[in-house]
Amino acid sequence: MAKVLVETIGAIVDGRPIGSKIEIDERSAKYLEKIGYVRILAQEVTGEKGSSAPKKPATKKRNTSTK
């Protein structure tokens, strides 16, 4: 599930005091907001991953020992 940034406003949530900002899953955030315990600050905290760097071409191993 997606993580959401929330601020606790009406209760201690996950051991965090009132007024703290925590990251919880979206389903829990919606429920806790409905009963007045938290306020949702930002939807979808985790963004998409960036593309990886281009791979370097493979190089041949050089065998320096003589037979």
LINVENVEN-V619961 format. One record per residue. RES is the residue in one letter. PHI is phi in whole degrees, 0 to 359 (NA if undefined). OMEGA is omega in radians with two decimals (NA if undefined). NEAR is the number of other ideal C-beta (glycine too) atoms within 8 Angstrom. Layout:
# LINVENVEN-V619961
RES/PHI/OMEGA/NEAR  RES/PHI/OMEGA/NEAR
This chain:
# LINVENVEN-V619961
M/NA/3.14/5  A/281/3.10/9  K/269/-3.10/11  V/228/3.09/14  L/272/-3.13/11  V/230/3.04/16  E/243/3.13/10  T/284/-3.09/16  I/233/-3.04/9  G/231/-3.10/8  A/194/3.02/6  I/279/-3.10/7  V/240/-3.13/12  D/53/3.12/5  G/78/3.14/4  R/263/-3.11/8  P/288/3.11/6  I/298/3.13/8  G/96/-3.14/6  S/275/3.12/8  K/254/-3.12/7  I/227/3.14/10  E/247/3.13/7  I/229/-3.12/12  D/289/-2.99/9  E/299/-3.10/10  R/297/3.12/7  S/295/-3.13/8  A/298/3.14/13  K/296/3.13/9  Y/295/-3.11/8  L/294/3.08/12  E/291/-3.13/12  K/298/-3.13/6  I/268/3.01/7  G/87/-3.13/6  Y/270/-3.10/10  V/225/3.02/13  R/234/-3.11/7  I/285/-3.13/11  L/263/-3.07/7  A/217/3.06/7  Q/277/3.01/6  E/54/3.13/8  V/292/-3.11/9  T/279/3.13/5  G/270/3.11/5  E/284/3.12/3  K/287/3.08/4  G/285/-3.14/4  S/286/-3.12/3  S/283/-3.14/4  A/292/3.12/3  P/297/-3.10/4  K/282/3.12/4  K/281/3.11/4  P/292/-3.13/4  A/291/3.10/4  T/248/3.14/4  K/281/3.08/4  K/282/3.11/4  R/260/3.10/4  N/260/-3.07/4  T/267/3.14/3  S/281/3.12/4  T/259/-3.12/2  K/258/NA/2
